[in-house]
Amino acid sequence: MLQPFETFALSPGAPKIKLAQVGTGHRGSGFWGKELLANFGDVVEFVGLHDINPGRMAYAKEVYKTNCPLFSSFDEMLNAVKADYILVMTVDATHDEFIVKALDKGFNVITEKPLTTDEVKCKRILDAEKRSGKKVTVGFNYRHSPHNIQLKELLAKERVGKITSVDFHWYLNVYHGADYFRRWHGRMARSGSLLVHKATHHFDLLNWWLNSEPVEVTAYGSLDHYGKNNEFRGTKCRGCEFKDKCKFYWDITKDDRLMHLYPANEKYDGYLRDGCVWSNEIDIYDKMSAQIIYANGVTANYSLTTYSPYEGWHIAFNGMKGRVESWEDIPYLERMKVDQATRHITEMEQEGKADSKDVREIMVMDNFAKTYEIFTTPFIKSGHGGGDVRMQKRIFVDPSDNPHHIMAGTREGAMSILIGIAARKSIQEKRTVKISELTDLVPMANRF
Ligand SMILES: NC(=O)c1ccc[n+]([C@@H]2O[C@H](COP(=O)([O-])OP(=O)(O)OC[C@H]3O[C@@H](n4cnc5c(N)ncnc54)[C@H](O)[C@@H]3O)[C@@H](O)[C@H]2O)c1
């Protein structure tokens, strides 16, 4: 098994994989920058960086310890660099612009999730990929955690027969959940809502685990807790007059890296990383549920909450012969003692070390059986359950290591966001939305 921070060497004399990156914020300069170089610096190198915020771009260059040029325009960067991949790590609603331009210039692309935020942009990307003959890889890191792969393996061998329904519930706690409402994510026009920004991970897992594609979605959602739902509000946590009485007060000044990334560069774009969670401009939902019907007949019931006392998830696959059930970080199932503030900080770190004592569990129970089986994988606390570093290894070091078609492209990217986009439309229009209303892609009963 891959050990985090193991480095990989190419055969002597082999050229490194050349990367040009747009978007050098938290995810860009961290996981796709500093951490990528720490883990795979023998294999990859940066040949160009671009960010609309010149301060953030300069900071990235400093932490990468690279000599590569900084570009004040994306087009200039595309014209100047010889790159194997363009890395797209910008605000979600802008991904399409960079993906389409890069494809049309003849580059392959690696993009962060979500592929994009609406169906029109999605079609632009699919069309550009087709006409360019180049390829987009979508960074669905959650697939790559050992726990999620073990679930996939049990389902692929039909351990409990044909699956007919799924219950899937994701709980963001009052630290991680609230953080989406402090940032650009709280604006529908930037993130497409958490049904797209966040749930794209969950819908992609569902699509992959079920090996099928969605045909229709019925959803409910509202903004009940954050945004307008409070009697007081400020602009940002720093210097806020309500600091002493606001449970969501968050002191960004305690985090050196975040201070360098954001407050130090507010002068360029005015972006507040510690924006008020009670802002009246927040227009996304904080409570969401969706029912998804798949082309293979499976019905999935999904929910996402953003103000839970604990962070975790629970899933159950109901099959004709039994039930596969699993979870992460449900306190009464894990008997966890970790406090939730610490848990949020750990998850944001990249050091995906396995904790030798703890395991992730999957419970498999056959109908009429008196006992059940438990399958386990190591418990990896950070780096998205160990998925982050494993995904990068598959992309840059060992592309032939593609178990269960784990690597995702535009079709997978599209099918996951289309569930979120359909859910958003379903909430707005109070009706069931068919995937065929949003795309020419015809949902497959069996993807592979
Ligand atoms: N896979 C995961 O688990 C995961 C985790 C975090 C973030 N993400 C994704 O990574 C991406 C970046 O998120 P983040 O948390 O780093 O956000 P961020 O705000 O820290 O960084 C975004 C960067 O994009 C830049 N940018 C915005 N618009 C631009 C434009 N038009 N041109 C050039 N640069 C522009 C900003 O200046 C900023 O530096 C998002 O798509 C997000 O969904 C994925």
PDBQT file of the ligand as one rigid body, heavy atoms in Angstrom, charges set to zero:
ROOT
HETATM    1  N1  LIG A 501     -11.427  17.812  -4.316  1.00  0.00    +0.000 N 
HETATM    2  C1  LIG A 501     -11.509  18.410  -3.145  1.00  0.00    +0.000 C 
HETATM    3  O1  LIG A 501     -11.621  17.756  -2.133  1.00  0.00    +0.000 OA
HETATM    4  C2  LIG A 501     -11.438  19.920  -3.081  1.00  0.00    +0.000 A 
HETATM    5  C3  LIG A 501     -11.168  20.567  -1.879  1.00  0.00    +0.000 A 
HETATM    6  C4  LIG A 501     -11.129  21.961  -1.885  1.00  0.00    +0.000 A 
HETATM    7  C5  LIG A 501     -11.386  22.678  -3.045  1.00  0.00    +0.000 A 
HETATM    8  N2  LIG A 501     -11.652  22.010  -4.189  1.00  0.00    +0.000 N 
HETATM    9  C6  LIG A 501     -11.901  22.744  -5.457  1.00  0.00    +0.000 C 
HETATM   10  O2  LIG A 501     -10.719  23.450  -5.788  1.00  0.00    +0.000 OA
HETATM   11  C7  LIG A 501     -11.050  24.676  -6.438  1.00  0.00    +0.000 C 
HETATM   12  C8  LIG A 501     -10.384  25.833  -5.706  1.00  0.00    +0.000 C 
HETATM   13  O3  LIG A 501     -10.903  25.921  -4.393  1.00  0.00    +0.000 OA
HETATM   14  P1  LIG A 501     -10.100  26.640  -3.229  1.00  0.00    +0.000 P 
HETATM   15  O4  LIG A 501     -10.619  26.132  -1.940  1.00  0.00    +0.000 OA
HETATM   16  O5  LIG A 501      -8.650  26.575  -3.498  1.00  0.00    +0.000 OA
HETATM   17  O6  LIG A 501     -10.595  28.162  -3.406  1.00  0.00    +0.000 OA
HETATM   18  P2  LIG A 501      -9.719  29.479  -3.241  1.00  0.00    +0.000 P 
HETATM   19  O7  LIG A 501     -10.680  30.587  -3.178  1.00  0.00    +0.000 OA
HETATM   20  O8  LIG A 501      -8.743  29.328  -2.135  1.00  0.00    +0.000 OA
HETATM   21  O9  LIG A 501      -8.874  29.532  -4.589  1.00  0.00    +0.000 OA
HETATM   22  C9  LIG A 501      -9.430  29.853  -5.830  1.00  0.00    +0.000 C 
HETATM   23  C10 LIG A 501      -8.395  30.641  -6.603  1.00  0.00    +0.000 C 
HETATM   24  O10 LIG A 501      -8.904  30.918  -7.901  1.00  0.00    +0.000 OA
HETATM   25  C11 LIG A 501      -8.548  32.248  -8.239  1.00  0.00    +0.000 C 
HETATM   26  N3  LIG A 501      -9.482  32.729  -9.254  1.00  0.00    +0.000 N 
HETATM   27  C12 LIG A 501     -10.796  32.980  -9.120  1.00  0.00    +0.000 A 
HETATM   28  N4  LIG A 501     -11.328  33.396 -10.287  1.00  0.00    +0.000 NA
HETATM   29  C13 LIG A 501     -10.309  33.412 -11.183  1.00  0.00    +0.000 A 
HETATM   30  C14 LIG A 501     -10.213  33.765 -12.554  1.00  0.00    +0.000 A 
HETATM   31  N5  LIG A 501     -11.278  34.196 -13.231  1.00  0.00    +0.000 N 
HETATM   32  N6  LIG A 501      -9.014  33.669 -13.150  1.00  0.00    +0.000 NA
HETATM   33  C15 LIG A 501      -7.918  33.245 -12.471  1.00  0.00    +0.000 A 
HETATM   34  N7  LIG A 501      -7.945  32.903 -11.160  1.00  0.00    +0.000 NA
HETATM   35  C16 LIG A 501      -9.136  32.986 -10.525  1.00  0.00    +0.000 A 
HETATM   36  C17 LIG A 501      -8.651  32.999  -6.915  1.00  0.00    +0.000 C 
HETATM   37  O11 LIG A 501      -7.937  34.216  -6.933  1.00  0.00    +0.000 OA
HETATM   38  C18 LIG A 501      -8.072  31.989  -5.950  1.00  0.00    +0.000 C 
HETATM   39  O12 LIG A 501      -6.679  32.132  -5.794  1.00  0.00    +0.000 OA
HETATM   40  C19 LIG A 501     -12.566  24.765  -6.453  1.00  0.00    +0.000 C 
HETATM   41  O13 LIG A 501     -13.048  24.328  -7.691  1.00  0.00    +0.000 OA
HETATM   42  C20 LIG A 501     -12.989  23.794  -5.367  1.00  0.00    +0.000 C 
HETATM   43  O14 LIG A 501     -14.257  23.242  -5.611  1.00  0.00    +0.000 OA
HETATM   44  C21 LIG A 501     -11.668  20.652  -4.236  1.00  0.00    +0.000 A 
ENDROOT
TORSDOF 0
